[in-house]
Amino acid sequence: MLNFSFRLTPDGRLYAADLVMAITGKHRQHANEVLRELGDDYFEQSNYGHFKRQKVLTLSHAIQLVMVLPVKEAAAARSKMFDIIESACPPGTLDGLFWRAIGNPVISA
């Protein structure tokens, strides 16, 4: 399970640098460099909100950001992303969330 504390804005948005630090395991300066280097081809700057001069994200934009992190960190990011989601869900609810997200499958014999 992931052991990282995320700061949230009063309206529930996540600080982008915190997310990158959790995924990469590196310091805030590196996280901010990663965020600056992501061009609009990978992640539109309009996806960021700002709170106290820092980039913040909604949950859906946070998930998009994780998917476009630099290649050397992307493989581990996907695994950590599952840990983040799992740690945010009460025990036993993750399977239900998964099936709701993909829709109920039609099983034929």
Order of alpha helices (4+ residues) and beta strands (2+ residues): beta-alpha-alpha-beta-beta-alpha-alpha-alpha
